[in-house]
Amino acid sequence: MTDQTYIPLSTPSLCGNEWEYVKECLDTEWVSTAGKYVGLFEQKIAEYTGARHAVATVNGTSALQISLQLSGVNPEDEVIVPTLTFISPVHAILYCQSIPVFMDSDKYFNLDIEKTIQFINEETVFDQGVTKNKTTGRRIAAVIPVHIFGNAVWLEELNTICSERNIAIVEDACEALGTFYNSGRYEDRHAGTVGRLGNLSFNGNKIITTGGGGMILTNDASLAEKAAYLTTQSKDDAVHYIHNEIGYNFRLPNILAAIGVAQLEQLPEYLKARKTIYKYYADSINIIPGLHIVSTPEYAQNNHWISVVQIDPKIYGTGREELMLRLKTEGIETRPIWHLNHLQKHLKSYQSYKIDKALDLVDNCLCLPSSSNLTNDNLKHIKECLSGD
Ligand SMILES: Cc1ncc(COP(=O)(O)O)c(C=O)c1O
């Protein structure tokens, strides 16, 4: 195995105007938070997603933290979050000194909407405009639907009950740039633009990257203004250094936004590439007994950020862990889905609600290489290794 033949899970592709725009930042010495690219990146992301406002941050986690705060999530409030997700939204809840309530997943790895609604109906009371958890007595302030692997969460019924119950929806669309609904009430709306606030990540493994970066999306001008204020140290008078509340140094640097602008120009190609990869896997792997490429929701156009294979070890003859190790020896990086959050050592004591499907999904699924720049040879090699050819 050589480095040339190593096939990583999801790496960036930096073949556009990145050098030119970064060089401009270096030449003009506008590398930090001032400079034209931050505003331009925000404007281009807003135009692309259809959000009225976009506020750039240093990463997706900080975007989530600020969005929760802007949604009125206070210390000791509770926030419903799926157990099956990268840990960031859970940590963002804890940064706000609020409390996660863990929820199960549906067949697309997303928040189980039926169970979430059942929980709200059966396990909470609504009194004087506040939804309270019957078990803990605490206010349920928000829900974070996470669009896992770029799969859009079905939000219609959840949005209805949450508006009736004064529960905010903060969409974690960190993995879902490029995903939009193609039917239903939210037809044509992009993931991250249905709730009052949504978030994106531009981490190195995402469909576009700024090295590290994030974005807050909202249609509400006053929320956008407050997000910009909080993410730049809450400057009430920038010249005289007057700050009237706690702020954060969360603004995306110009030099990284420059990479983002160049990356966004190439997003249509990346989306096409990832869809082709997904289709190749579905066509070639679904015919292997015991393997199945997990399908994506029919109600949305998916960004196919990561393709996932589900293994039936009894039929395939090999379990997830063994398959991952076997592929590694062939130079193919795969990854299990995240360890479930309600089982993490520091999170075990928080409430979880009827979690069963997420356990099965995690046990038997493996994320496959899905980088936009995978070659046909890479794909053929992966298929051959999976089929044992
Ligand atoms: C679902 C999800 N939420 C939040 C984040 C946080 O983004 P960041 O790494 O930019 O902080 C990530 C990825 O990194 C993610 O996958």
The ligand as an ORCA input file, in Angstrom:
! r2SCAN-3c Opt
* xyz 0 1
  C     -23.574     17.175     12.511
  C     -22.477     18.115     12.823
  N     -22.751     19.168     13.625
  C     -21.822     20.066     13.935
  C     -20.532     19.955     13.452
  C     -19.551     20.957     13.921
  O     -18.878     21.603     12.956
  P     -17.384     22.135     13.230
  O     -16.472     20.969     13.161
  O     -17.188     23.093     12.107
  O     -17.384     22.796     14.548
  C     -20.205     18.877     12.615
  C     -18.898     18.631     12.010
  O     -17.827     18.844     12.221
  C     -21.197     17.935     12.303
  O     -20.918     16.878     11.534
*
